[in-house]
Amino acid sequence: MAITFTKQQAADAVAAAQDERDSIQANLLDLDGSFGKRLLAGATLTGTTRQRWESAAGTLAALWILYQAYSAVIDRAAEALAKRPGQKELAQITALLTGPSVEVDRGPAPLARRDLADAGREQLTLATARARMRGAFTKVTEVVSAAEQAWNDVAGTLDAAARDLSGIDALGDQDLGREGAEVRAELDRLRGLLNTDPLGDKVNPAAANRLRDRAAAVAARSADLARLRDGAQQRIAAVTAAAAAAHAAREDAAAACARAAAKITAVPAVPADRTDLSARIAALDSLLAAGRWTRLSSELDLLERELASATSDFRDTERTVAGLLGRRDELRGLLDAYKAKAGRLGAAEDPGLAARYDQARELLWTAPCDLNAAADAVSNFQQAVLAIGAQRS
């Protein structure tokens, strides 16, 4: 037989039940007012999110109904306690707080398992009701929190992408406009998915980050093209000047090669003429007039690289030719220096040494000079002088 509460036990039990009921109510109100719940309840949902929310919403509705029945039992116990309870009221309070006092509609059981007297209702103790509410609360908060987390993970990134796109200058460029339209369409698609199916697998941080990267790239391209638009005339003028400078560099290289060819053999050929770009440079003005900034930027970049490469090649050829002429002069000076050394050794009249000297001098002062043969001849003379010096030391 159940033990009936004393007055003090009844008072303590009612107070504890009221405190717990207030905590449950506060948590349910927080859930009801949460961003995730309002997001789900106020949206036209699709896909996975619709399925999960329909189940969770049903659970939440049943949770509130159970809570109301649970709360009503506690209110009845409190009312009984307020009447200066005797044994009858204490027994009632004991039964309410410890017995199956929470009546809920569970719906009829399946016909095959239904009892003839089944009314579709059941009696729960407060403890059982709390356990059911706790399980239902967990189920609903999992869905609500997941939706809120999905929104928080993605919405900020999409907003950042939208800000990038909003800063795109209206340049009228076809390529940029097409890319911008594609990114905006993807942004709208992901936003639509975020609003209608945040728990689906088609919208996620990775997809949002890829879109943000594309939007940032389009924005950066727009900024580049805006700078190009503002400085297009100057860049075209600079390319025109670079073409003239490249042409002048080729003429200098050709003149140097011609001068050198009269003096030495094996002069390198002048690099092919890559400076006749008048048609392509003229086309830049057409691209400018048509506002084809992407194409204009690409062509300017290409022309600048080609002209810089050509100019560098021409300058390298000119330096190479100058080096060859310098090498001939260096060999002449070396030959004269060792002739003087031979004289100081008293070997100026040595027939073998004189023959080597004459051979080297003829090669070096004959146009065009064969530098390789001359270098070998100067080396032979040098070694012969050094040998004589070694013998007489």
Secondary structure, DSSP 4 states (H G I P E B T S, - for coil): -PPPPPHHHHHHHHHHHHHHHHHHHHHHHHHHHSHHHHHHHTS---HHHHHHHHHHHHHHHHHHHHHHHHHHHHHHHHHHHTT---HHHHHHHHHHHHSS-EEEE--PPPGGG--TT--SEEEE-HHHHHHHHHHHHHHHHHHHHHHHHHHHHHHHHHHHHHHHHHT------HHHHHHHHHHHHHHHHHHHHHHH-TTSSSS-HHHHHHHHHHHHHHHHHHHHHHHHHHHHHHHHHHHHHHHHHHHHHHHHHHHHHHHHHTTBSSPPPPPP-----HHHHHHHHHHHHHT-HHHHHHHHHHHHHHHHHHHHHHHHHHHHHHHHHHHHHHHHHHHHHHHHHHHHTT-TT-HHHHHHHHHHHHHHTSSSB-HHHHHHHHHHHHHHHHHHHHHH-
